[in-house]
Amino acid sequence: MIVEKTEYRGKQVLILKRNENDRYPFSFGYSKAKLILESLDDIKKFVEECEKAEEKK
């Protein structure tokens, strides 16, 4: 994964890319980063559930 730090309208933003040619990168600022950190356990659980569902297919 590629992580870039940039600015948008004067505010810092992180951009996450699967690879250098990722057409749809994921970007977020400080407020959303805080929400992600506060919800990290729920996000991990969600990923685990999705992975288990994929294994069953």
Secondary structure, 3 states (H helix, E strand, C coil): CEEEEEEECCEEEEEEECCCCCCCCEEEEHHHHHHHHHCHHHHHHHHHHHHHHHHHC
